[in-house]
Each structure stands twice: as structure tokens, then as C-alpha cells.
């Protein structure tokens, strides 16, 4: 990876609300597109950001309709509703560690997807989770016509990570002006399944299907290992896995250093 990226930076922003998290990823991608990140941190550099959500947030894919989301219920429960800059379907960010990876698109976006998930796979192995790549992908156009497709976690793309056929990480990408943004969620507990309770009343049949699909198609670290690691533990493991897997020394940044670019 030394030949691919001049430097690899890591950044932990911890728990933030949904608007802040998505706004930060958008602004960071724009800093790459404008060249401001390159001017400050060097040509060919990449950055991993790790974060979590407080309060919980429901994020929608870039082009996904919000028609089936019960906004009043979300508001009553203090759950933010935000839209991601990437595609995909709805995710309830409740108890997870989230990553975003920003870099020049120096290889295919499929290769970036695989490389990033290899790091996540290595981090999971350090806590006893034997995650394997999904080797095939459904027809997402056909999948999105089904009622259960409201949730990102009810379908797996190639190179996404599964344990015994159940998805533990959900990711999505966006490419623009030679830059790639990939971000995703690693499930620490089963709290993400509450998504099925946040659908509109006239969509209860859909809610039941989503509930069943989330139960059968997803798994969390806590369910697999019997314990829930802290955000801090997972951040340290992610960084260690990144350095070992890519054969590099990472450089840690503060969010103030990045915000100065915006």
C-alpha cells in the first residue's frame, strides 16, 4: 500500500449527531475534490475516519425515498433522520462503529471495496469473529422492488462481510472527480433491528418482513462473541489491523486539523 498511497491518516471523531457526521463526510470528500486535502497533507494521501452516533440516527441512501419512514415516531424517540452522500438503503445507526475512507481513485472502486473490507475482516478476527467475504451479489434493481429492501442490511454485495451467511458490515461508495468515498457500519449489537419499528403504520406488512429479514440476515459482534466491545477498543483494533494488513504506519489527525480545510 506504500506504493498506492503516500500517507494514510486516521481520525476518530467519536459520537456525534447524524447531521454532523454526514456533513463532515461530505465536506471531507469535497476537500479531496478541491485539492485542499492534497495541498495540506500531500499528494496521494488517504484518510480513514472512525465515528459513532449520538443520538441514534436513521440514514437513507442518496436516492432513497423517505416515504415509508415514520418521521413522527423517529422525532418522538429522539432519532435523527439524515441522508447519506452514498447510495444504498436505510440504516439505523444505534450501536456500531462507523468508518469512512477517502482517497484518490488509483485502482478500481471494486478493488477499494475489497481492500477496505480486508482491514475490517482482520480487525474482526482479533476479537474472535470469523467473517468471510460474500462472493456473489443480488440484482439490486430487482431487490429494490421488494418491500424488505428498505433496509441496507437485508442484502449483501460482493466483498461484504458475513458470518455464517449473516451480514456484519454494510458499506456503500460514491465516486466523483477521481475521488472515492466509502463508508460503512460494523454492528456491535442487535439494536439496528429497531429499524422495523420506524416504518409508517400503513406499511406494517413491510415492517414485519423487514423485521424477519434483519433477524435472519444480520449478525452483530455481541451475538457472535457474547460480548460487546467498546468504540475505543474497536478503533484501536481497526488501526492495528490497518497497519498490519497494509504494511504501513498510520498518522493520527484531530478533527480540528481536518475542519480547518472546510
Secondary structure, 3 states (H helix, E strand, C coil): CCCCCCCEEEEEEEEECHHHHHHHHHHHHHHHHHCHHHHHHCCCCEEEEEEEECCCEEEECCCCCCCCECHHHHHHCCCEEEECCCCCCEEEECCEEEEEEEEECCCCHHHHHHHHHHHHHHHHHCCCCCCEECCCCCCHHHHCCCHHHHEHHHCCCCCCEEECCEECEEEEEEEECCEEEEEEEEECCHHHHHHHHHECHHHHHHHHHHHHHHHHHECCHHHHHCCCCCHHHHHHHHHHHHHHHHCCCCEEECHHHHHCCC
